[in-house]
Amino acid sequence: MSVCCVSCFVCVGCLRWGYKRCTHTGADDSATWTQATAEEFEPVPHLCRIALAVYEENLHHPKFPPPGGYKLNPDFVFKRVTYEQTLGHAPPYIIYVDHNRREIVTAIRGLNLKKESDYKMLLDNKLGKHMFDGGYVHHGLLKSAVWLLNAESENLKSLWLENGGSYKMVFVGHSLGAGVATLLTVLVVNHREMFGGIPREMVRCYAIAPTRCLSLNLAVKYADVIYSIVLQDDFLPRTPTPLEDIFESIFCLPCLLTMVCLRDTFIPEDKKFRDPRRLYAPGRLYHIVERKFFRCNTYPPEVRTAIPVDGRFEHIVLSCNATSDHAIISIEREAEKALQLLKEMSSEPVTTPPKVQKFDRLQSIEKEHKDALERAVSLKIPHAVMKPEDEEMQPLTNKTEECCNQDEPSKHEGEDSNNTKPSRANWNELVKKLLSDPIRGT
């Protein structure tokens, strides 16, 4: 009798778990988040088009015509770099100087399934080998970001200075390129003196369908400069490390995603928090939602945003759209629709006061960042700290940057006087100061 009761109990438990996992949709991940405003989401469709331009062979005759008013000016392309030029050290990218929007955009393409170098980069994770900036990052993507900075930092600095220091420096990437763009941004923010002293608020990163590349404390710390855009059920921002699961899920999606769900479901969330090497989708999250449970058709997309600490896309979604939602074309299309709806909502006459006033919403963006940092500290996430400048909501700084500011000026002055480009070793040396630095763990 007791054996029968235990068996029934186990069966009911398994059925309950199976029901919860099979009915979990991408919309559930952001059900409690705040709706984004048209102002903060406005750059996304345009930057999606620039990221898509890296895939184009000829911008004058694009294979993927723009769906809206985001046609790029080929004359604004400062530099285009292909696989042959990167020699596998980084994905192809373009530097696009947008004089209309006053932005210097570095756009990096995503994973190419035909290129072995992209596989090697993504699988070069080496978890736990080095601490970086007080946390952990994806090792292969970091090496790619360092290579790209060695190649282009002088060009980016010159472009910014030539335009009077009034242009924003924007890094955008899709998929694999989103991870490289994220780590580029972390390096630039920590060494702004290498770019003519560009202010932190003029550096931005838009990671479109990003791979998980930052530990949780870093994902929250840089949420004021890094924005991740995720469409509905996209599998990549939800795929936990090790990233070998990505390739397994591509080649055998139903069975492998189910196995990942099983493994991750039975890991308590507090245990995930205690693992400092676990990687996450970076920065502030913008989730485009267009489908609901038990609805066959899509509905007008809405954009939800937050800086979550717990529940940061922790569960794989068992969905037939898990891979199609990763496509840059789909993300651009839905982002444009969502932006138009946000603009229409903001222009409609208001007959009842909104739940969140516009002015309060603008203030809450900064407050959300502070609250997320405090939440990370309260959960005892490894290496998550609140410093006095964080509490006062001043621009985030770190001890490594202070060390670099003290040590580096003499080097830069010598380089400027000789009018020579910095050697590749310069960025490698700067990164070494962020790697395995005992100061960062305090």
Secondary structure, DSSP 8 states (H G I E B T S, - for coil): -HHHHHHHHHHHHHHHHHHHHHT--HHHHTTTSEE--HHHHTHHHHHHHHHHHTT-S-TTS-SS--SSS----GGGEEEEE-HHHHTTSS--EEEEEETTTTEEEEEE----TT-HHHHHHHH---TTS--BTTB-B-HHHHHHHHHHHHHHHHHHHHHHHHTTT-SEEEEEEETHHHHHHHHHHHHHHHTGGGGTS--GGGEEEEEES----EEHHHHHHTTTTEEEEEETT-SGGG--SSTHHHHHHHHSHHHHHHHHHHHHHTS-HHHHHH-TT-EE--SEEEEEE---TT-SS----EEEEE--STTSS-S----TTTTGGG-HHHHHHHHHHHHHHHHHHHHS--SS--SS-HHHHHHHHHHHHHHHHHHHHHTT-TT----HHHHTT-----HHHHHHHHHSHHHHHHHHHHT----HHHHHHHHHHHBS-GGGG-
